[in-house]
Amino acid sequence: MNPAWPAAPIHRYLPGADSGTLDFFARQILQPELAALPTDDLVRLLAANISVGRGRALEREQRFYQDKLVFDNPAAWNEACSQPKGARPSGCTAPPRTQAEIYDLVVQEVVQPDVVETFPLYDTLLKRKSIQRQMAAEYPNGALQFRSWLTTSFITDPQSSTPEAAGVRTAILGSLWVIVITILFSFPVGVGAAVYLEEYAADSKLNRILQTNINNLAGVPSIIYGMLGLAIFVRALEMITSGALFGLVDSTASANGRTILSAGFTLGLLILPLIIINAQEAIRAIPSSLRQASLALGATQWQTTWHHVLPAALPGILTGAILAVSRALGETAPLVIIGASTFIVVDPSGPFSKFTTLPIQIYQWTARPQAEFRNIAAAAIIVLLVMLLALNATAVYLRNKYSTKM
């Protein structure tokens, strides 16, 4: 077991109170380092301690060997890899896992380290000796680790029931999918409505009532929009929002309207009044002399609006739209009503997929009793704040850029 033996001396261990078993001898003499085990041994250890279904899922995510399968059978593997590009497992094209990656899997799936207690940064820096004494007394086999909950793996890993292994990748992708649908729905409709109300609509009683209702809708609680989305998009339009009408039902769940498309449309309705009002203000700020000069040169009203009014109002329109999208990104109540998943580990693959978002993920973690979940919820809040700051910074940049050009 040691290639240097018998040249190297064999350490002699005197039996103690816990001796007398083969386990004691193995711990003292053999004592293999898990991280130093070769790939084959790590894979065998993994196969002996996890279910076949879990192993198949890991293998389809990324293979263990290039030339053979461990958990899956060749026929099922070939069938899965023959699917279209968007539906085939990532393991069909990804390189096999390295020894270090398999070791991390063994630690996560087999060893399953548990955090029994956490300490604030202040105590960690100034009361380290006290913490060490407490650990020696209460957890003699434990280990102290100075770590941050906000790490690269936290961003790139999916959700997990173990806080140490949990990540926000699925929630981030879900948020991005929902926001894209929201923008595609609300921006053209909102700007079009603002153009009509400011440039074409007559000052009639009907239009004044319409304008009053738009202003009132901007102040309606978001949970009301969630109930509206549940009634219209999830139930009444279920055949469309589930993808069943197009034969595109998500293969990972049963067909129903609780999808990204329903969430995007619901949040689109939520921010639509804000986009309309902000776009109206931006269009109203354009001096009438610009319109009159264009009309005097023979341009039609549409040409004047398209080539002169809208370009001049674009900075204000974009700023208002991005700020409205920032509000949608942080919404939770409407998504809870329409049925966003609180625990999902499968990344969304399209508008008809089941989903979760960062606010939903934060809400779910803060409701858990373990203190570690509150720590990763705080880390997820920082991720959400960074995304919101990025959107707001984009709004400022676009406003300054187009204002300079004007």
HUGI-V275590 format. One line per field, one symbol per residue. ss: DSSP state (H for helix, E for strand, C for the rest). phi: phi as a letter, one per 20 degrees, with the letter a starting at -180 (. if undefined). burial: + if it has 24 or more other ideal C-beta (glycine too) atoms within 12 Angstrom, else -. Layout:
ss = ???
phi = ???
burial = ???
This chain:
ss = CCCCCCCCCCCCCCCCCCCCCHHHHHHHHHCCCHHHCCHHHHHHHHHHHCCHHHHHHHHHHCCCCCCCCCCCCHHHHHHHHCCCCCCCCHHHCCCCCCHHHHHHHHHHHHHCCCCCCCCCHHHHHHCHHHHHHHHHHHCCCCCCCCCCCCCHHHHHCCCCCCHHHCCCHHHHHHHHHHHHHHHHHHHHHHHHHHHHHHHHCCCCHHHHHHHHHHHHHCCCCHHHHHHHHHHHHHHHCHHHHCCHHHCCCCCCCCCCCCCHHHHHHHHHHHHHHHHHHHHHHHHHCCCHHHHHHHHHCCCCHHHHHHHHHHHHHHHHHHHHHHHHHHHHHCCCHHHHHHCCCCCCCCCCCCCCCCCCCHHHHHHHHHCCCCHHHHHHHHHHHHHHHHHHHHHHHHHHHHHHHHHHHC
phi = .dfefefefefddegdfeeocffffffeeelfegfeffgffffffffeccfffffffffffafecfdbdddedgfffffffefggfdfffffdffffeffffffffffedflfceeaccffgffedcfffffffffeecfeebecebdfecffffeeffbfdffdfbcgfffffffffffffffeefffffffffffedcffedffffffffffffffdfgffffffffffeefdfdgfefenffdmcfffebffbeecgffffffffffeggfffffffffffffffffffffffenffffffffecffgfeggffffffffffffffefcgffffeoffebbdeffdafdefbbcgffffgfffefffffffffffffffffffffffffffffffffffffff
burial = --------------------------------------+--++-+++--+----++++++++++----++++-------++-------+-++---++---++++++++++----+--++-----------+-----------------+----++-++++-++++++++++++++++++++++-+++-+++++++++++-----------+--+--++---+--++-+++--++--++-++++-----++----++++++++++++++++++++++++++-++--+---++--+---------++--+++-++++++++++++++++++++++++++++++++++++++++++++++++++++++------++-+++++++-++--++--+---+--++-------
